[in-house]
Amino acid sequence: MLITSFVWDNKNRWHIARHGVEPYEAEGAILLDKPLYLRGREDKYICYATTNDGRYLFIVFIVRGPGRIRIISARNMINKEKKFYNKKRKV
């Protein structure tokens, strides 16, 4: 999946801030890491990725056009998600 830009507004910035995540962290994890994408419910995608600082993020987003996504939620992965992500990355 090629992602080239992000759609931000006050609502999604506020939502991820509640989880202690900054927009630059979520963007960086998606762009700089080799993220694992899964198709979620409806038109949503789930992304497992790590930041430059080694923080594991669980990110939910929707596609808003070619290369454009809107992050709906971003939070730290729980241990079960970290194990799943690390197992898939080693394959």
Secondary structure, DSSP 8 states (H G I E B T S, - for coil): ----EE---HHHHHHHHHTT--HHHHHHHHHHS--EEEE-STTEEEEEEE-TT--EEEEEEEEEETTEEEEEEEEE--HHHHHHHHHHHH-
